[in-house]
Amino acid sequence: MNVKIKKDLAYRRIAGEVFVVDAARAEMHELNGPAALIWEGLAAGKTEKALLAAVTEEFEVGEKTAAADLRNFLKELLAAKLIEGI
């Protein structure tokens, strides 16, 4: 996996949720739970393997389920034009 967060996006964690602001498109996205964990992992440059480990550890979910959920979420981020390069 070689994805990165698109430039010119701002994000901040507030009360356990991550808010992503795309000023150019006048959009704000609210991420909580696993989505927030994945976003912050992407921002830190973590690999897919590291993201998967973080999700399975933090949310006590099986690796197969976590892998499918991770892939689906990355596709959602790509469709929302928040990341590039799957």
C-alpha positions as CSV (number, residue, x, y, z in Angstrom):
1,M,0.0,0.0,0.0
2,N,1.4,3.3,-1.0
3,V,-1.2,6.0,0.1
4,K,-0.7,9.4,1.5
5,I,-2.9,12.1,2.7
6,K,-3.5,14.8,0.1
7,K,-1.8,18.1,0.6
8,D,-3.6,21.1,1.9
9,L,-5.9,19.2,4.3
10,A,-6.0,20.1,7.9
11,Y,-7.0,17.8,10.7
12,R,-7.4,18.0,14.5
13,R,-8.4,15.5,17.2
14,I,-11.1,16.9,19.5
15,A,-12.7,14.9,22.2
16,G,-11.7,11.5,20.7
17,E,-12.8,12.4,17.2
18,V,-10.7,13.6,14.2
19,F,-12.0,16.4,12.1
20,V,-10.6,16.7,8.6
21,V,-11.0,19.9,6.8
22,D,-10.7,20.2,3.0
23,A,-10.9,24.0,2.6
24,A,-10.5,23.9,-1.2
25,R,-13.7,21.8,-1.5
26,A,-15.4,23.5,1.5
27,E,-15.9,20.1,3.2
28,M,-15.4,18.8,6.7
29,H,-15.2,15.1,7.6
30,E,-15.7,13.7,11.1
31,L,-13.8,10.5,11.9
32,N,-14.2,8.5,15.1
33,G,-13.0,5.1,16.4
34,P,-11.0,3.0,14.0
35,A,-11.3,5.7,11.3
36,A,-9.6,8.3,13.5
37,L,-6.9,5.8,14.4
38,I,-6.2,5.0,10.7
39,W,-6.2,8.6,9.7
40,E,-3.6,9.5,12.3
41,G,-1.6,6.5,11.3
42,L,-1.6,7.6,7.7
43,A,-0.6,11.1,8.8
44,A,2.4,9.5,10.7
45,G,3.4,7.6,7.6
46,K,2.6,4.1,9.0
47,T,2.5,1.1,6.7
48,E,-0.6,-1.0,6.1
49,K,0.9,-3.7,8.3
50,A,1.3,-1.2,11.2
51,L,-2.2,0.2,10.7
52,L,-3.6,-3.3,10.7
53,A,-1.8,-4.1,13.9
54,A,-2.9,-0.9,15.6
55,V,-6.6,-1.5,14.7
56,T,-6.6,-5.2,15.8
57,E,-4.9,-4.2,19.1
58,E,-6.9,-1.2,19.9
59,F,-10.3,-2.6,19.0
60,E,-9.8,-6.3,19.7
61,V,-11.0,-7.4,16.3
62,G,-9.7,-10.3,14.2
63,E,-7.0,-9.6,11.6
64,K,-9.1,-10.8,8.7
65,T,-12.0,-8.5,9.6
66,A,-9.7,-5.6,10.4
67,A,-7.9,-6.0,7.0
68,A,-11.2,-5.9,5.1
69,D,-12.4,-2.9,7.1
70,L,-9.1,-1.1,6.5
71,R,-9.2,-1.7,2.8
72,N,-12.8,-0.5,2.6
73,F,-12.0,2.6,4.6
74,L,-9.1,3.5,2.4
75,K,-11.3,3.1,-0.6
76,E,-13.8,5.5,1.0
77,L,-11.0,8.0,1.7
78,L,-9.9,7.8,-1.9
79,A,-13.5,8.3,-3.2
80,A,-13.7,11.4,-0.9
81,K,-10.5,12.6,-2.4
82,L,-8.7,12.8,1.0
83,I,-5.9,10.4,0.1
84,E,-4.1,9.5,-3.1
85,G,-2.4,6.4,-4.4
86,I,-4.0,3.0,-3.6
